[in-house]
Amino acid sequence: FLMIDSADHITPKTGLTITSQRSIDGAAFTATVNTATEISNGWYKINLAAADLNGDTVALRFTATGADSRNIGMVTQPT
C-alpha cells in the first residue's frame, strides 16, 4: 500500500513508522499481529496473520505522523 505525504497529499512518503490496525466484522480497531515495513518509494507491505482476517469483513487502517491515513476494506471468502 502507498502512503502519501500529508503536507501536499500527492508525494509518496518514505521512512515512516506505521501504526497498523484492523477491525473485524465492525468491532473496535485493534493492532494487527505484525507491523508494516517499507518496500521503497513510499510503498509499504504487511504480512497479515490469520487472526487479522478472521471474520466476514475486515477494515484495515494504516497511520503515521506526516502521512495521510490509508484505509482498506475487504470481504473475506469462506473456504
PyMOL commands that set and color helices and strands:
alter all, ss='L'
color gray80, all
select helices_A, chain A and resi 50-53
alter helices_A, ss='H'
color red, helices_A
select strands_A, chain A and resi 19-24+30-31+37-40+43-45+57-63+70-75
alter strands_A, ss='S'
color yellow, strands_A
deselect
rebuild
show_as cartoon
